[in-house]
Amino acid sequence: MIGGLVAALAGSAWARAALRYGVTVFAILLFLLTLRRSGERAGRLAERLETREKANEVQRTMLEAAARRPRNRDELVDRLRDGGF
């Protein structure tokens, strides 16, 4: 009974056209959803990269400051006398 109905609908030109358009719409919908997920993921990765770059800049600044620090008390005293701070 059901098999006969499916065969009759599948044989109809209107049913084939509707099925073709339905499958096309479904494929486009899946493509758009996948595109959205990819965009969200790219946004999260960009945000993570920006955060990492900021942290690296802070660390680089700290390392540069540490490289310029006085090595011992005598250098500290000399800098204080010269007004180097």
DRENKOL-623704 format. One record per atom (N, C-alpha, C): residue in one letter; x, y, z negated. Coordinates in steps of 0.2 Angstrom, whole numbers, plus 5000, padded with zeros to 4 digits. Example, Ala and Ser with C-alpha at 12.3 -4.5 7.8 and 13.67 -1.06 7.14 Angstrom:
2
{code->a c1->5066 c2->4972 c3->4961}
{code->a c1->5062 c2->4978 c3->4961}
{code->a c1->5066 c2->4984 c3->4961}
{code->s c1->5064 c2->4989 c3->4965}
{code->s c1->5068 c2->4995 c3->4964}
{code->s c1->5064 c2->5000 c3->4961}
***
This chain:
85
{code->m c1->5004 c2->4994 c3->5000}
{code->m c1->5000 c2->5000 c3->5000}
{code->m c1->5004 c2->5006 c3->5000}
{code->i c1->5009 c2->5007 c3->4995}
{code->i c1->5013 c2->5013 c3->4995}
{code->i c1->5018 c2->5012 c3->5000}
{code->g c1->5021 c2->5007 c3->5002}
{code->g c1->5025 c2->5006 c3->5008}
{code->g c1->5022 c2->5008 c3->5014}
{code->g c1->5016 c2->5007 c3->5015}
{code->g c1->5013 c2->5009 c3->5021}
{code->g c1->5012 c2->5017 c3->5021}
{code->l c1->5010 c2->5020 c3->5016}
{code->l c1->5010 c2->5027 c3->5015}
{code->l c1->5016 c2->5030 c3->5017}
{code->v c1->5022 c2->5028 c3->5014}
{code->v c1->5028 c2->5030 c3->5015}
{code->v c1->5030 c2->5030 c3->5022}
{code->a c1->5029 c2->5024 c3->5025}
{code->a c1->5030 c2->5023 c3->5032}
{code->a c1->5026 c2->5028 c3->5037}
{code->a c1->5020 c2->5029 c3->5035}
{code->a c1->5016 c2->5034 c3->5039}
{code->a c1->5019 c2->5041 c3->5038}
{code->l c1->5021 c2->5043 c3->5032}
{code->l c1->5023 c2->5050 c3->5031}
{code->l c1->5030 c2->5050 c3->5035}
{code->a c1->5034 c2->5045 c3->5034}
{code->a c1->5041 c2->5046 c3->5037}
{code->a c1->5040 c2->5046 c3->5045}
{code->g c1->5035 c2->5043 c3->5048}
{code->g c1->5034 c2->5043 c3->5055}
{code->g c1->5031 c2->5050 c3->5057}
{code->s c1->5028 c2->5054 c3->5053}
{code->s c1->5026 c2->5060 c3->5055}
{code->s c1->5031 c2->5065 c3->5056}
{code->a c1->5030 c2->5069 c3->5061}
{code->a c1->5035 c2->5074 c3->5063}
{code->a c1->5035 c2->5080 c3->5057}
{code->w c1->5029 c2->5081 c3->5055}
{code->w c1->5029 c2->5086 c3->5049}
{code->w c1->5033 c2->5084 c3->5043}
{code->a c1->5032 c2->5078 c3->5042}
{code->a c1->5035 c2->5075 c3->5035}
{code->a c1->5043 c2->5075 c3->5036}
{code->r c1->5045 c2->5073 c3->5042}
{code->r c1->5052 c2->5073 c3->5043}
{code->r c1->5055 c2->5081 c3->5043}
{code->a c1->5051 c2->5085 c3->5046}
{code->a c1->5054 c2->5092 c3->5045}
{code->a c1->5054 c2->5095 c3->5038}
{code->a c1->5048 c2->5093 c3->5035}
{code->a c1->5048 c2->5095 c3->5028}
{code->a c1->5054 c2->5092 c3->5024}
{code->l c1->5055 c2->5086 c3->5025}
{code->l c1->5060 c2->5082 c3->5021}
{code->l c1->5067 c2->5085 c3->5023}
{code->r c1->5068 c2->5087 c3->5029}
{code->r c1->5074 c2->5090 c3->5032}
{code->r c1->5075 c2->5097 c3->5028}
{code->y c1->5070 c2->5101 c3->5028}
{code->y c1->5071 c2->5108 c3->5025}
{code->y c1->5072 c2->5107 c3->5017}
{code->g c1->5068 c2->5102 c3->5014}
{code->g c1->5069 c2->5101 c3->5007}
{code->g c1->5076 c2->5099 c3->5005}
{code->v c1->5079 c2->5094 c3->5009}
{code->v c1->5086 c2->5092 c3->5008}
{code->v c1->5091 c2->5098 c3->5009}
{code->t c1->5089 c2->5102 c3->5014}
{code->t c1->5094 c2->5108 c3->5015}
{code->t c1->5093 c2->5113 c3->5009}
{code->v c1->5087 c2->5114 c3->5007}
{code->v c1->5086 c2->5119 c3->5001}
{code->v c1->5090 c2->5116 c3->4995}
{code->f c1->5089 c2->5110 c3->4994}
{code->f c1->5092 c2->5107 c3->4988}
{code->f c1->5100 c2->5107 c3->4989}
{code->a c1->5103 c2->5106 c3->4995}
{code->a c1->5110 c2->5106 c3->4995}
{code->a c1->5112 c2->5114 c3->4994}
{code->i c1->5109 c2->5118 c3->4997}
{code->i c1->5111 c2->5125 c3->4996}
{code->i c1->5110 c2->5127 c3->4988}
{code->l c1->5105 c2->5125 c3->4985}
{code->l c1->5104 c2->5126 c3->4978}
{code->l c1->5110 c2->5123 c3->4974}
{code->l c1->5112 c2->5117 c3->4975}
{code->l c1->5118 c2->5114 c3->4972}
{code->l c1->5124 c2->5118 c3->4973}
{code->f c1->5125 c2->5120 c3->4980}
{code->f c1->5131 c2->5124 c3->4981}
{code->f c1->5131 c2->5130 c3->4977}
{code->l c1->5126 c2->5134 c3->4977}
{code->l c1->5125 c2->5140 c3->4973}
{code->l c1->5127 c2->5139 c3->4965}
{code->l c1->5124 c2->5134 c3->4963}
{code->l c1->5125 c2->5132 c3->4956}
{code->l c1->5133 c2->5130 c3->4954}
{code->t c1->5136 c2->5127 c3->4959}
{code->t c1->5143 c2->5125 c3->4959}
{code->t c1->5147 c2->5131 c3->4959}
{code->l c1->5145 c2->5136 c3->4964}
{code->l c1->5149 c2->5142 c3->4965}
{code->l c1->5148 c2->5146 c3->4958}
{code->r c1->5143 c2->5146 c3->4955}
{code->r c1->5142 c2->5150 c3->4949}
{code->r c1->5146 c2->5147 c3->4943}
{code->r c1->5146 c2->5141 c3->4943}
{code->r c1->5151 c2->5138 c3->4938}
{code->r c1->5158 c2->5139 c3->4939}
{code->s c1->5160 c2->5139 c3->4945}
{code->s c1->5167 c2->5141 c3->4947}
{code->s c1->5169 c2->5148 c3->4945}
{code->g c1->5164 c2->5153 c3->4946}
{code->g c1->5165 c2->5160 c3->4945}
{code->g c1->5166 c2->5161 c3->4937}
{code->e c1->5162 c2->5157 c3->4933}
{code->e c1->5162 c2->5158 c3->4926}
{code->e c1->5169 c2->5155 c3->4924}
{code->r c1->5171 c2->5149 c3->4926}
{code->r c1->5177 c2->5147 c3->4924}
{code->r c1->5183 c2->5151 c3->4926}
{code->a c1->5183 c2->5154 c3->4932}
{code->a c1->5188 c2->5159 c3->4934}
{code->a c1->5188 c2->5165 c3->4930}
{code->g c1->5182 c2->5167 c3->4927}
{code->g c1->5182 c2->5173 c3->4923}
{code->g c1->5185 c2->5171 c3->4916}
{code->r c1->5184 c2->5165 c3->4914}
{code->r c1->5187 c2->5163 c3->4907}
{code->r c1->5194 c2->5163 c3->4908}
{code->l c1->5197 c2->5160 c3->4913}
{code->l c1->5204 c2->5159 c3->4915}
{code->l c1->5207 c2->5166 c3->4915}
{code->a c1->5204 c2->5171 c3->4918}
{code->a c1->5207 c2->5178 c3->4919}
{code->a c1->5207 c2->5181 c3->4912}
{code->e c1->5202 c2->5180 c3->4908}
{code->e c1->5202 c2->5183 c3->4901}
{code->e c1->5207 c2->5180 c3->4897}
{code->r c1->5208 c2->5173 c3->4898}
{code->r c1->5214 c2->5170 c3->4894}
{code->r c1->5221 c2->5172 c3->4896}
{code->l c1->5221 c2->5173 c3->4903}
{code->l c1->5228 c2->5176 c3->4905}
{code->l c1->5229 c2->5183 c3->4903}
{code->e c1->5224 c2->5187 c3->4903}
{code->e c1->5225 c2->5194 c3->4900}
{code->e c1->5227 c2->5194 c3->4893}
{code->t c1->5224 c2->5190 c3->4889}
{code->t c1->5225 c2->5189 c3->4882}
{code->t c1->5232 c2->5187 c3->4881}
{code->r c1->5234 c2->5182 c3->4885}
{code->r c1->5241 c2->5180 c3->4884}
{code->r c1->5246 c2->5185 c3->4886}
{code->e c1->5245 c2->5189 c3->4891}
{code->e c1->5249 c2->5194 c3->4893}
{code->e c1->5250 c2->5200 c3->4888}
{code->k c1->5245 c2->5201 c3->4885}
{code->k c1->5245 c2->5206 c3->4879}
{code->k c1->5249 c2->5203 c3->4873}
{code->a c1->5248 c2->5197 c3->4872}
{code->a c1->5252 c2->5194 c3->4866}
{code->a c1->5260 c2->5194 c3->4868}
{code->n c1->5261 c2->5192 c3->4875}
{code->n c1->5268 c2->5192 c3->4877}
{code->n c1->5271 c2->5199 c3->4877}
{code->e c1->5267 c2->5204 c3->4878}
{code->e c1->5270 c2->5211 c3->4878}
{code->e c1->5272 c2->5213 c3->4871}
{code->v c1->5267 c2->5211 c3->4866}
{code->v c1->5269 c2->5213 c3->4859}
{code->v c1->5275 c2->5209 c3->4857}
{code->q c1->5276 c2->5203 c3->4859}
{code->q c1->5281 c2->5199 c3->4857}
{code->q c1->5288 c2->5202 c3->4860}
{code->r c1->5287 c2->5204 c3->4866}
{code->r c1->5293 c2->5207 c3->4870}
{code->r c1->5295 c2->5214 c3->4866}
{code->t c1->5290 c2->5218 c3->4864}
{code->t c1->5292 c2->5224 c3->4860}
{code->t c1->5295 c2->5223 c3->4854}
{code->m c1->5293 c2->5217 c3->4850}
{code->m c1->5296 c2->5215 c3->4844}
{code->m c1->5303 c2->5213 c3->4845}
{code->l c1->5304 c2->5209 c3->4850}
{code->l c1->5311 c2->5207 c3->4852}
{code->l c1->5316 c2->5213 c3->4853}
{code->e c1->5313 c2->5217 c3->4857}
{code->e c1->5317 c2->5223 c3->4859}
{code->e c1->5319 c2->5227 c3->4853}
{code->a c1->5314 c2->5228 c3->4848}
{code->a c1->5315 c2->5232 c3->4842}
{code->a c1->5321 c2->5228 c3->4838}
{code->a c1->5320 c2->5221 c3->4838}
{code->a c1->5325 c2->5217 c3->4834}
{code->a c1->5332 c2->5218 c3->4837}
{code->a c1->5332 c2->5218 c3->4843}
{code->a c1->5339 c2->5219 c3->4847}
{code->a c1->5342 c2->5225 c3->4845}
{code->r c1->5338 c2->5231 c3->4844}
{code->r c1->5341 c2->5237 c3->4842}
{code->r c1->5342 c2->5239 c3->4835}
{code->r c1->5341 c2->5234 c3->4831}
{code->r c1->5341 c2->5235 c3->4824}
{code->r c1->5349 c2->5235 c3->4821}
{code->p c1->5350 c2->5239 c3->4816}
{code->p c1->5357 c2->5239 c3->4813}
{code->p c1->5359 c2->5232 c3->4811}
{code->r c1->5365 c2->5230 c3->4813}
{code->r c1->5368 c2->5223 c3->4811}
{code->r c1->5369 c2->5223 c3->4804}
{code->n c1->5372 c2->5228 c3->4801}
{code->n c1->5374 c2->5227 c3->4794}
{code->n c1->5372 c2->5234 c3->4790}
{code->r c1->5374 c2->5235 c3->4784}
{code->r c1->5372 c2->5241 c3->4780}
{code->r c1->5376 c2->5247 c3->4783}
{code->d c1->5382 c2->5245 c3->4785}
{code->d c1->5386 c2->5251 c3->4787}
{code->d c1->5383 c2->5254 c3->4794}
{code->e c1->5381 c2->5250 c3->4798}
{code->e c1->5377 c2->5253 c3->4804}
{code->e c1->5371 c2->5256 c3->4802}
{code->l c1->5368 c2->5254 c3->4797}
{code->l c1->5361 c2->5257 c3->4795}
{code->l c1->5363 c2->5264 c3->4792}
{code->v c1->5368 c2->5264 c3->4788}
{code->v c1->5370 c2->5271 c3->4785}
{code->v c1->5372 c2->5276 c3->4790}
{code->d c1->5376 c2->5273 c3->4795}
{code->d c1->5378 c2->5278 c3->4801}
{code->d c1->5372 c2->5280 c3->4805}
{code->r c1->5367 c2->5276 c3->4806}
{code->r c1->5361 c2->5278 c3->4809}
{code->r c1->5357 c2->5283 c3->4805}
{code->l c1->5357 c2->5282 c3->4799}
{code->l c1->5353 c2->5287 c3->4795}
{code->l c1->5357 c2->5294 c3->4794}
{code->r c1->5363 c2->5294 c3->4794}
{code->r c1->5367 c2->5300 c3->4794}
{code->r c1->5367 c2->5304 c3->4801}
{code->d c1->5366 c2->5300 c3->4807}
{code->d c1->5366 c2->5303 c3->4813}
{code->d c1->5359 c2->5305 c3->4815}
{code->g c1->5354 c2->5302 c3->4811}
{code->g c1->5347 c2->5304 c3->4812}
{code->g c1->5344 c2->5299 c3->4818}
{code->g c1->5347 c2->5293 c3->4819}
{code->g c1->5345 c2->5289 c3->4824}
{code->g c1->5338 c2->5286 c3->4823}
{code->f c1->5335 c2->5286 c3->4817}
{code->f c1->5329 c2->5283 c3->4816}
{code->f c1->5323 c2->5288 c3->4817}
***
